[in-house]
Amino acid sequence: MSFDADTGLAGLFLASFLSATLLPGGSEAVMFAVAHRYPGEATMALLLATVGNTLGGMVTYAMARALPEKALARLTPARLDQVRRWGAPVLVLAWAPLVGDVLCAAAGWLRLAAWPCVLWMAVGKGARYAAVLWLSGASA
């Protein structure tokens, strides 16, 4: 079976979306593989991975926002305090393993404005994927 650049990019988008939800995933490995195999598609790979991962983070945000306020009362108080204190800019860390999903959920549960959350998530997630591109030897 042979994969072309379009198939690799579609797979990268799907992997980045799913890995930003509560499902485990390895979108960085997929990004590295796509960038290494198709270096001419580095810019598109960076864009698709960032958009997919940001959309996945916003799914977590939206699910938490839809919950009644007392439903997440047991959420780690330290994370809630961080999000309350720093607001949407703390979501630049939404890419981080373990805490990223909690930060996205906390932002939704606290009903932070969606557009600033999208912006800060995209900045952090895009920087992470840019670092993966750099490590792969490809450039956007």
MARBA-3410 file (N, C-alpha, C, O; in Angstrom, 1 decimal):
140
0.8,-1.2,0.0,0.0,0.0,0.0,0.9,1.2,0.0,1.9,1.3,0.7 ~ 0.6,2.2,-0.8,1.3,3.4,-0.9,0.5,4.6,-0.5,-0.7,4.7,-0.9 ~ 1.1,5.5,0.2,0.5,6.7,0.6,1.1,7.9,-0.1,2.3,8.0,-0.2 ~ 0.2,8.8,-0.5,0.7,10.0,-1.1,0.6,11.2,-0.1,0.2,11.0,1.0 ~ 1.1,12.4,-0.5,1.1,13.5,0.4,-0.3,13.8,0.9,-0.4,14.2,2.1
-1.3,13.8,0.1,-2.7,14.1,0.5,-3.2,13.2,1.6,-3.8,13.6,2.5 ~ -2.9,11.9,1.4,-3.3,10.9,2.4,-2.5,11.2,3.7,-3.1,11.1,4.8 ~ -1.3,11.5,3.6,-0.5,11.7,4.8,-1.0,13.0,5.5,-1.1,13.0,6.8 ~ -1.3,14.0,4.8,-1.8,15.2,5.4,-3.2,15.0,6.0,-3.5,15.6,7.1 ~ -4.1,14.2,5.4,-5.4,13.9,6.0,-5.2,13.1,7.3,-5.9,13.4,8.2
-4.3,12.2,7.2,-4.0,11.4,8.4,-3.5,12.3,9.6,-3.8,12.1,10.7 ~ -2.6,13.2,9.2,-2.0,14.2,10.2,-3.1,15.0,10.8,-3.2,15.2,12.0 ~ -4.1,15.5,10.0,-5.2,16.3,10.5,-6.0,15.5,11.5,-6.3,15.9,12.6 ~ -6.3,14.3,11.1,-7.1,13.4,12.0,-6.4,13.1,13.3,-7.0,13.1,14.4 ~ -5.1,12.7,13.2,-4.3,12.4,14.4,-4.2,13.6,15.3,-4.3,13.4,16.5
-4.0,14.8,14.7,-3.9,16.0,15.6,-5.2,16.3,16.3,-5.2,16.8,17.4 ~ -6.3,16.1,15.6,-7.6,16.4,16.2,-7.9,15.4,17.3,-8.2,15.8,18.4 ~ -7.7,14.1,17.0,-8.0,13.1,18.0,-7.1,13.2,19.2,-7.5,13.0,20.4 ~ -5.8,13.6,19.0,-4.9,13.6,20.2,-5.1,14.8,21.1,-4.6,14.9,22.2 ~ -5.9,15.8,20.6,-6.2,17.0,21.4,-7.5,16.7,22.2,-7.8,17.5,23.1
-8.2,15.7,21.9,-9.4,15.4,22.7,-8.9,14.5,23.9,-7.7,14.3,24.1 ~ -9.8,13.9,24.6,-9.4,13.0,25.7,-8.8,11.7,25.3,-8.4,10.9,26.1 ~ -8.8,11.4,23.9,-8.2,10.2,23.4,-6.7,10.3,23.3,-6.2,11.4,23.0 ~ -6.0,9.3,23.6,-4.5,9.4,23.5,-4.1,9.4,22.0,-4.8,8.8,21.2 ~ -3.1,10.0,21.7,-2.6,10.1,20.3,-1.2,10.5,20.2,-0.6,11.0,21.2
-0.6,10.3,19.1,0.8,10.7,18.8,0.9,11.5,17.6,1.6,11.1,16.7 ~ 0.3,12.7,17.6,0.3,13.5,16.4,1.7,14.0,16.1,1.9,14.3,14.9 ~ 2.5,14.2,17.1,3.9,14.6,16.8,4.6,13.6,15.9,5.4,14.0,15.0 ~ 4.4,12.3,16.2,5.1,11.3,15.4,4.6,11.3,13.9,5.4,11.2,13.0 ~ 3.3,11.5,13.8,2.7,11.6,12.5,3.2,12.9,11.7,3.6,12.8,10.6
3.3,14.0,12.5,3.8,15.2,11.9,5.3,15.0,11.4,5.6,15.4,10.3 ~ 6.1,14.4,12.3,7.5,14.2,11.9,7.6,13.3,10.7,8.3,13.6,9.8 ~ 6.8,12.2,10.6,6.8,11.3,9.5,6.4,12.0,8.2,7.0,11.9,7.1 ~ 5.3,12.8,8.2,4.8,13.5,7.0,5.8,14.5,6.6,6.1,14.6,5.4 ~ 6.4,15.3,7.5,7.3,16.3,7.2,8.6,15.7,6.6,9.2,16.2,5.7
9.0,14.6,7.1,10.2,13.9,6.7,10.0,13.3,5.3,10.9,13.4,4.4 ~ 8.8,12.7,5.1,8.5,12.1,3.8,8.2,13.1,2.7,8.5,12.9,1.5 ~ 7.5,14.1,3.1,7.0,15.1,2.1,7.5,16.5,2.5,6.6,17.3,3.0 ~ 8.7,16.9,2.5,9.2,18.2,3.0,8.6,19.4,2.3,8.5,20.4,2.8 ~ 8.2,19.2,1.0,7.5,20.2,0.3,6.1,20.6,0.8,5.6,21.6,0.5
5.6,19.7,1.7,4.3,20.0,2.3,4.4,20.5,3.7,3.4,20.4,4.5 ~ 5.5,20.9,4.1,5.8,21.3,5.5,4.8,22.4,6.0,4.3,22.3,7.1 ~ 4.6,23.4,5.2,3.7,24.5,5.6,2.3,24.0,5.7,1.6,24.4,6.7 ~ 1.8,23.2,4.8,0.5,22.7,4.9,0.3,21.7,6.1,-0.7,21.7,6.7 ~ 1.4,20.9,6.3,1.4,20.0,7.5,1.3,20.9,8.8,0.5,20.5,9.7
2.0,21.9,8.9,2.0,22.8,10.1,0.6,23.4,10.2,0.0,23.4,11.4 ~ 0.0,23.9,9.2,-1.3,24.5,9.2,-2.4,23.4,9.6,-3.2,23.7,10.5 ~ -2.4,22.3,9.0,-3.4,21.2,9.3,-3.3,20.7,10.7,-4.3,20.5,11.4 ~ -2.0,20.4,11.1,-1.8,19.9,12.5,-2.3,20.9,13.5,-2.9,20.6,14.5 ~ -2.0,22.2,13.3,-2.3,23.3,14.3,-3.9,23.4,14.3,-4.4,23.5,15.4
-4.5,23.5,13.1,-6.0,23.6,13.1,-6.6,22.4,13.7,-7.6,22.5,14.5 ~ -6.2,21.2,13.3,-6.8,20.0,13.9,-6.7,19.9,15.4,-7.6,19.6,16.1 ~ -5.5,20.2,15.9,-5.3,20.1,17.3,-6.0,21.2,18.1,-6.5,20.9,19.2 ~ -6.1,22.4,17.5,-6.9,23.4,18.1,-8.4,23.1,18.1,-9.0,23.3,19.1 ~ -8.9,22.6,17.0,-10.3,22.1,17.0,-10.6,21.1,18.1,-11.6,21.1,18.7
-9.6,20.1,18.2,-9.8,19.1,19.3,-9.8,19.7,20.7,-10.6,19.3,21.5 ~ -9.0,20.7,20.9,-9.0,21.4,22.2,-10.3,22.1,22.4,-10.7,22.2,23.6 ~ -10.8,22.7,21.4,-12.1,23.4,21.5,-13.3,22.4,21.7,-14.3,22.8,22.3 ~ -13.1,21.2,21.3,-14.2,20.2,21.6,-14.2,20.0,23.1,-15.3,19.9,23.7 ~ -13.0,19.8,23.7,-12.9,19.7,25.2,-13.5,20.9,25.9,-14.3,20.8,26.8
-13.1,22.1,25.4,-13.7,23.3,25.9,-15.2,23.3,25.8,-15.9,23.7,26.8 ~ -15.7,23.0,24.7,-17.2,23.0,24.5,-17.9,22.0,25.3,-19.0,22.3,25.9 ~ -17.3,20.8,25.5,-18.0,19.8,26.3,-18.0,20.3,27.8,-19.0,20.1,28.4 ~ -16.9,20.9,28.2,-16.9,21.4,29.6,-17.9,22.6,29.8,-18.5,22.7,30.8 ~ -18.0,23.4,28.8,-18.8,24.6,28.8,-20.3,24.1,28.9,-21.1,24.8,29.5
-20.6,23.0,28.3,-22.0,22.5,28.3,-22.4,21.9,29.6,-23.6,21.7,29.8 ~ -21.5,21.5,30.4,-21.8,20.9,31.7,-22.3,22.0,32.7,-21.9,23.1,32.7 ~ -23.2,21.5,33.6,-23.6,22.5,34.7,-22.4,22.8,35.5,-21.5,22.0,35.6 ~ -22.4,24.0,36.1,-21.3,24.5,36.9,-20.8,23.5,37.9,-19.6,23.4,38.1 ~ -21.7,22.9,38.7,-21.3,22.0,39.8,-20.7,20.7,39.3,-20.2,19.9,40.1
-20.9,20.4,38.0,-20.4,19.1,37.5,-18.9,18.9,37.5,-18.4,17.8,37.7 ~ -18.2,20.0,37.4,-16.7,20.0,37.4,-16.1,20.5,38.7,-15.0,20.9,38.7 ~ -16.9,20.5,39.8,-16.4,21.1,41.0,-15.2,20.4,41.6,-14.4,21.0,42.3 ~ -15.0,19.1,41.1,-13.8,18.4,41.6,-12.6,18.6,40.7,-11.5,18.0,41.0 ~ -12.7,19.4,39.7,-11.6,19.6,38.8,-10.4,20.2,39.7,-10.7,21.0,40.6
-9.2,19.8,39.4,-8.1,20.2,40.2,-8.1,21.7,40.5,-8.1,22.5,39.6 ~ -8.3,22.1,41.8,-8.4,23.5,42.1,-7.2,24.4,41.6,-7.4,25.5,41.2 ~ -6.0,23.8,41.6,-4.9,24.6,41.1,-5.0,25.0,39.7,-4.7,26.1,39.3 ~ -5.5,24.0,38.8,-5.7,24.3,37.4,-6.8,25.4,37.2,-6.7,26.3,36.4 ~ -7.9,25.3,38.0,-9.0,26.3,37.9,-8.4,27.7,38.3,-8.7,28.7,37.7
-7.6,27.7,39.4,-7.1,29.0,39.8,-6.1,29.6,38.8,-6.1,30.8,38.5 ~ -5.4,28.7,38.1,-4.5,29.2,37.0,-5.3,29.8,35.9,-5.0,30.9,35.4 ~ -6.3,29.1,35.5,-7.2,29.6,34.4,-7.9,30.9,34.8,-8.0,31.9,34.0 ~ -8.4,30.9,36.0,-9.1,32.2,36.5,-8.1,33.3,36.6,-8.4,34.4,36.2 ~ -6.9,33.1,37.1,-5.9,34.1,37.2,-5.4,34.7,35.9,-5.3,35.9,35.7
-5.0,33.7,35.0,-4.4,34.1,33.7,-5.4,34.3,32.6,-5.0,34.9,31.6 ~ -6.5,33.7,32.7,-7.5,33.8,31.6,-7.1,33.0,30.4,-6.3,32.0,30.5 ~ -7.6,33.4,29.2,-7.3,32.7,28.0,-5.8,32.5,27.7,-5.5,31.5,27.1 ~ -4.9,33.5,28.0,-3.5,33.3,27.6,-2.9,32.0,28.2,-1.9,31.5,27.7 ~ -3.4,31.5,29.3,-2.9,30.2,29.9,-3.0,29.1,28.9,-2.3,28.1,29.0
-3.9,29.2,27.9,-4.2,28.1,27.0,-3.0,28.0,26.0,-3.1,27.1,25.1 ~ -2.1,28.9,26.0,-0.9,28.7,25.2,-0.2,27.4,25.6,0.6,26.8,24.9 ~ -0.5,26.9,26.8,0.0,25.6,27.4,-0.9,24.4,27.1,-0.7,23.4,27.6 ~ -1.9,24.6,26.3,-2.9,23.6,26.0,-2.3,22.4,25.3,-2.9,21.3,25.2 ~ -1.1,22.6,24.7,-0.4,21.5,24.0,0.2,20.5,25.0,0.6,19.4,24.6
0.5,20.9,26.2,1.2,20.1,27.2,0.5,18.8,27.6,-0.7,18.8,27.8 ~ 1.2,17.7,27.6,0.6,16.5,28.0,0.0,16.6,29.4,0.6,17.3,30.3 ~ -1.1,15.9,29.7,-1.8,15.9,31.0,-2.5,17.2,31.3,-3.7,17.1,31.6 ~ -1.8,18.3,31.4,-2.4,19.5,31.9,-3.2,20.2,30.8,-4.1,21.0,31.0 ~ -2.8,20.0,29.5,-3.5,20.7,28.4,-5.0,20.4,28.3,-5.7,21.4,28.2
-5.4,19.2,28.5,-6.8,18.9,28.4,-7.5,19.5,29.6,-8.7,20.0,29.5 ~ -6.9,19.5,30.8,-7.5,20.1,32.0,-7.7,21.6,31.8,-8.7,22.2,32.2 ~ -6.7,22.2,31.2,-6.8,23.7,31.0,-7.9,24.0,30.0,-8.6,25.0,30.2 ~ -8.0,23.2,28.9,-9.1,23.5,28.0,-10.5,23.3,28.6,-11.4,24.1,28.4 ~ -10.6,22.2,29.4,-11.8,22.0,30.1,-12.1,23.1,31.1,-13.3,23.5,31.3
-11.1,23.5,31.9,-11.3,24.6,32.9,-11.8,25.9,32.2,-12.7,26.6,32.7 ~ -11.2,26.2,31.0,-11.6,27.4,30.3,-13.0,27.3,29.9,-13.8,28.3,30.0 ~ -13.5,26.2,29.4,-14.9,26.0,29.0,-15.8,26.1,30.2,-16.8,26.8,30.1 ~ -15.4,25.4,31.3,-16.3,25.4,32.5,-16.4,26.8,33.1,-17.4,27.1,33.6 ~ -15.3,27.6,33.0,-15.3,28.9,33.5,-16.0,29.9,32.6,-16.1,31.1,32.8
-16.4,29.4,31.4,-17.1,30.2,30.4,-16.3,31.3,29.9,-16.8,32.4,29.7 ~ -15.0,31.1,29.7,-14.1,32.1,29.1,-14.6,32.3,27.6,-15.1,31.4,27.0 ~ -14.4,33.5,27.1,-14.8,33.8,25.7,-14.0,32.8,24.8,-12.8,32.6,24.9 ~ -14.8,32.3,23.8,-14.2,31.3,22.9,-13.1,31.8,22.0,-12.1,31.1,21.9 ~ -13.3,32.9,21.4,-12.3,33.4,20.4,-10.9,33.6,21.0,-9.9,33.2,20.4
-10.8,34.2,22.2,-9.4,34.3,22.7,-8.9,32.9,23.1,-7.7,32.7,23.0 ~ -9.7,32.0,23.5,-9.3,30.7,23.8,-8.7,30.0,22.5,-7.7,29.4,22.6 ~ -9.4,30.1,21.4,-9.0,29.6,20.1,-7.6,30.1,19.8,-6.7,29.4,19.4 ~ -7.5,31.5,19.9,-6.2,32.1,19.5,-5.1,31.6,20.3,-4.0,31.2,19.8 ~ -5.2,31.6,21.7,-4.1,31.2,22.5,-3.8,29.7,22.4,-2.6,29.3,22.4
-4.8,28.9,22.2,-4.5,27.4,21.9,-3.7,27.3,20.6,-2.8,26.6,20.6 ~ -4.2,28.0,19.6,-3.5,27.8,18.3,-2.1,28.3,18.4,-1.2,27.7,17.7 ~ -1.8,29.4,19.1,-0.4,29.8,19.2,0.5,28.8,19.9,1.5,28.4,19.4 ~ 0.0,28.2,21.0,0.8,27.2,21.7,1.0,25.9,20.8,2.1,25.4,20.7 ~ -0.1,25.5,20.3,-0.1,24.2,19.5,0.7,24.4,18.2,1.5,23.5,17.8
0.6,25.6,17.6,1.4,25.8,16.4,2.9,25.9,16.7,3.7,25.4,15.9 ~ 3.2,26.5,17.8,4.7,26.5,18.2,5.2,25.1,18.4,6.3,24.8,18.0 ~ 4.4,24.2,19.0,4.9,22.9,19.3,5.1,22.2,17.9,6.1,21.5,17.7 ~ 4.2,22.3,17.0,4.3,21.6,15.7,5.5,22.2,14.9,6.1,21.5,14.1 ~ 5.7,23.6,15.0,6.8,24.2,14.4,8.1,23.6,14.9,9.1,23.4,14.1
8.2,23.3,16.2,9.4,22.7,16.8,9.6,21.3,16.2,10.7,20.9,15.9 ~ 8.5,20.5,16.0,8.6,19.2,15.5,9.1,19.3,14.0,9.9,18.5,13.6 ~ 8.6,20.3,13.3,9.1,20.5,11.9,10.6,20.8,11.9,11.3,20.2,11.1 ~ 11.0,21.6,12.8,12.4,22.0,12.9,13.2,20.7,13.2,14.3,20.5,12.6 ~ 12.8,19.9,14.1,13.5,18.7,14.5,13.5,17.7,13.3,14.4,16.9,13.2
12.5,17.7,12.5,12.5,16.8,11.3,13.4,17.2,10.2,13.7,16.5,9.3 ~ 13.8,18.5,10.2,14.7,19.0,9.2,13.9,19.7,8.1,14.5,20.2,7.2 ~ 12.6,19.6,8.2,11.8,20.3,7.2,11.6,21.8,7.6,11.7,22.1,8.8 ~ 11.2,22.7,6.7,10.9,24.0,7.1,9.6,24.5,6.5,9.4,24.2,5.3 ~ 8.9,25.3,7.2,7.6,25.8,6.7,7.8,27.0,6.0,6.8,27.6,5.4
END
